[in-house]
């Protein structure tokens, strides 16, 4: 089972459509059946899941959806893009652990899962962006994918560092099969499986 769609309650469908389109999200559908039903679907860049809003979709009050998470590989770049698109995004902050108070700025150690920014749509539905650079073990299926160049570059750097240690352990000789080793390392890392040595 994979999460496909989250329904967002809005008061003005066309205003919401402009807002989410301005975020750079892909418009997938806008279907209306008379005056009683309309569904608009947007998908955030790189996301396998989408959002729906419209008429006749939900009885939830506009703005009542809170804490929708979006994952990014670079919190500062994501914040800058939101601001450039005219979104009133919160300052970047981080937490030293779950339930800890927010501290201004990104995590100085760039620990995964710790840095955040947030924004609301025009109705007050609340979105939280969380920087994730490495998933905890077991948190991802084996279908490896990278949705941003920075994310792929960071994974390649980690693989290169680990491969350097691998070459030291094997006598310092150049490993002609390094692409295979990198691929195995990167897939295992994203899937939370034991890493090759």
Beta strands, then each sheet from edge to edge (+ up, - down):
strand 1: 5-7
strand 2: 26-33
strand 3: 37-43
strand 4: 50-55
strand 5: 68-72
strand 6: 93-94
strand 7: 103-104
strand 8: 115-120
strand 9: 126-131
sheet 1: 1+ 4+ 3- 2+
sheet 2: 5+ 9+ 8- 6+ 7-
end
